[in-house]
Amino acid sequence: MFAHILDFLNRSPPDPVRLPLTSSHWPVLTILGVYLVLIKIVGPLFMQSRKPYNLDRAIKIYNIVQIAYNAILLICAVYFMLGPGNYSFSCMSNLPLDHEYKNWERWLSYTYFFNKLMDLLETVFFILRKKYRQISFLHVFHHVYMVYIGFLYMYYYGYGGHGFFLVTFNVVVHTMMYTYYYQSSLNRNSGGDLWWKKYITVVQLVQFVIVFSHCVYILRQDDCQTARLSATWGSLISVVFIILFSNFYVRTYILPKKTKPLLR
């Protein structure tokens, strides 16, 4: 496994087309570095003596944009994989560089990556509204990881292929998640969470179980070498996220119910 990872990191980009922010590591690392400094140091210091900002209108617009963005991306991704891309779900590889639909694969992959950059704004909103409790380790780790792994995949592996299939499940989750955020913003004055909030975490866990299962399925096929590294990493990180999201679910939705009678 580690030999595959080292081989992956030492090779040059297989696709000569470098879309914005994907020519080297530095642009993405700079963005993530600024993001971490902003949310951990600069943001809290800036807000220390200020009241929380009212960003209701901005957040509603942001959520609507995210819903539309992810829904359109999902439709285009499914159409591409089942149609022009003609992906084989038993062993997926990137389209050849001279394939007539290669630019579809490039831009759809990049559209997903750019959306992960957009997701960083969510934490900025938390800072400006002084919702510091929502900036958990899981929240920050997930955002940083999704941006950088998206870059690494496109830079070292190319656009599309097995990785693009895996992240399509994440697009489904995000469409659902931002729909919840938008509906929640409309009902903010009523107090309490919407009844289906916890099911977003359930869907996320199902997503990681599906991804893990498919990656293991790929790895069990000796004749499928093109997606082997992607499947190896996908299975490992799925286990990590299953643990993290399960811990979040238990601490948020199960333990409070058990301790509630003791507080009376």
Secondary structure as the mmCIF struct_conf table of DSSP 4:
data_model
#
loop_
_struct_conf.conf_type_id
_struct_conf.id
_struct_conf.beg_label_comp_id
_struct_conf.beg_label_asym_id
_struct_conf.beg_label_seq_id
_struct_conf.end_label_comp_id
_struct_conf.end_label_asym_id
_struct_conf.end_label_seq_id
HELX_RH_AL_P HELX_RH_AL_P1 PHE A 2 ASN A 10
BEND BEND1 ARG A 11 ARG A 11
HELX_LH_PP_P HELX_LH_PP_P1 SER A 12 PRO A 13
BEND BEND2 PRO A 14 PRO A 14
TURN_TY1_P TURN_TY1_P1 PRO A 20 LEU A 21
BEND BEND3 SER A 23 SER A 24
HELX_RH_AL_P HELX_RH_AL_P2 HIS A 25 VAL A 37
HELX_RH_PI_P HELX_RH_PI_P1 LEU A 38 VAL A 42
HELX_RH_AL_P HELX_RH_AL_P3 GLY A 43 MET A 47
TURN_TY1_P TURN_TY1_P2 GLN A 48 SER A 49
BEND BEND4 ARG A 50 ARG A 50
HELX_LH_PP_P HELX_LH_PP_P2 LYS A 51 TYR A 53
HELX_RH_AL_P HELX_RH_AL_P4 ASP A 56 LEU A 82
TURN_TY1_P TURN_TY1_P3 GLY A 83 GLY A 85
TURN_TY1_P TURN_TY1_P4 PHE A 89 SER A 90
BEND BEND5 CYS A 91 CYS A 91
HELX_LH_PP_P HELX_LH_PP_P3 ASN A 94 PRO A 96
TURN_TY1_P TURN_TY1_P5 LEU A 97 ASP A 98
TURN_TY1_P TURN_TY1_P6 GLU A 100 TYR A 101
HELX_RH_AL_P HELX_RH_AL_P5 LYS A 102 ASP A 119
TURN_TY1_P TURN_TY1_P7 LEU A 120 LEU A 120
HELX_RH_AL_P HELX_RH_AL_P6 LEU A 121 LEU A 128
TURN_TY1_P TURN_TY1_P8 ARG A 129 LYS A 130
HELX_RH_3T_P HELX_RH_3T_P1 TYR A 132 GLN A 134
HELX_RH_AL_P HELX_RH_AL_P7 PHE A 137 LEU A 152
HELX_RH_PI_P HELX_RH_PI_P2 TYR A 153 TYR A 157
BEND BEND6 TYR A 159 GLY A 160
HELX_RH_AL_P HELX_RH_AL_P8 GLY A 161 LEU A 186
TURN_TY1_P TURN_TY1_P9 ASN A 187 ASN A 187
HELX_RH_3T_P HELX_RH_3T_P2 ARG A 188 SER A 190
BEND BEND7 GLY A 192 GLY A 192
TURN_TY1_P TURN_TY1_P10 TRP A 195 TRP A 196
HELX_RH_AL_P HELX_RH_AL_P9 LYS A 197 LEU A 219
TURN_TY1_P TURN_TY1_P11 ARG A 220 ARG A 220
TURN_TY1_P TURN_TY1_P12 ASP A 222 ASP A 223
TURN_TY1_P TURN_TY1_P13 THR A 226 ALA A 227
HELX_RH_AL_P HELX_RH_AL_P10 ARG A 228 TYR A 249
HELX_RH_PI_P HELX_RH_PI_P3 VAL A 250 ILE A 254
HELX_RH_AL_P HELX_RH_AL_P11 LEU A 255 THR A 259
HELX_RH_3T_P HELX_RH_3T_P3 LYS A 260 LEU A 263
#
